[in-house]
Amino acid sequence: MSVGPACPGNAGQLTPARLAAAVQAALGQPVPRGLLTPGEAELIGGDLFRDAYRAQIGPSLVRLDAFVSDLARWTGTGTPQPARPAWYTCLALEPGARSARAELLTALTVQ
């Protein structure tokens, strides 16, 4: 996503809502107004990915959309806020993460 003085609003900031909008643009779906600059939406939805590559990564984009769009609904579209301190006690993961949610949770936990 582009960063620079000519970018309005939240352009250049990485938020779950902007990431979800970028994935939707890559899938050729309509993008909610104001989340991406016109240039970002055009680049991602246009020729960022060639047709053969887009067909190859299509299933991965659909899965990513399922992850990120749900996360974006919970976080909203505003400016990212620092997380409040919290205590973490325990997290049990099923071995061999078979579902998309379990894979995302595993990946985020490792990060």
N, C-alpha and C positions, 0 to 999 in steps of 0.2 A: 504494500500500500504506500502511496506516495507521501512524502513528507516535505514540507517547504512552506515559505511564506505565502504562496499563492493559494494554498489549500484552505478552504473555509472550515469553520466549525471544528469537528472532532477528527478531521482528516489526519492521518498519520498516527493516531492513537490506536492501540490494539485493545479492543474490548470484545467480549463474547458476542455482542450484537453486531459489531462490524465484521467479525470473523464469520458469523452466520450469514450475513448479507453477501460476503464475498463467495462463500460456498454456493449460495443460491444463484448468484450471478454466473458462476462457473457451470452450474447445472442448467442454465438458460431460463431460470425462473425469474419472475418479477422481484425486484429488490425494493424494500420499503424506502420511501424518500428520506433523504437526509442522513442516511447511514454511510453511504459511500459518495465520494465526489463523482460527478459525471465521467471524468476521465478514468477513475478507478473502475467504475461499473462497465464502461466501454471496453477497457483493456481486458478485464477478467472475463466478461461475457463474450468478448470478440475473439481476437486471435492470440490470446496468451497461450492457449493449448491448441495444437493442431487437431484436426478431426480424428485421425487414427489414435492419437494419444488420449484425446477426450473419451473416445469409445472404450479404450483400455482402462482408464481410471474412473469411468462412470460409476461402477458399483462402490468404489471406495469413497467417491464424493457423496453418494447417497447415504452411506453409513456415517460419514463425517457430518453431513447435514443433520442426521438424526441426533447425534451427540450434541453438536454445538447449538442447534436451534432450541433444544430443550434448555440448555444452560443459559442461553440468551434470554429466554422468557423469565428465568429466575433473577437474573442480574439487572435487567432493564437496559436502557439506552444511554443513561447519563454518564458523566465522567467517572472513571474508575476511582473508587475510594479505598484507602488502606483498610485492610482487615483488622477487626478488633482482636486483641489477644484472646486466645482460647486454649484450654487444656485438651490434650489428646490422650485418651486412655488406651484404647485397643481397637484394632481393626482386623477382622477375620475375612480372608478372601477364599473363595472356593478354588481348589487347585485346577489349573488348566482353563481358566476363564473362558467359558463357552459363549457367553452372551456379550453383546456390544457394550452394555452398561458395565459388566464386570471387567471387560478389557479396558474401558476408559478409566474406571476406578483404580485398577491395577496400575495403569500408566501414570495417572495423577499421583498415586501414592508413592511410586518410585521417584517421581520428580521432587 
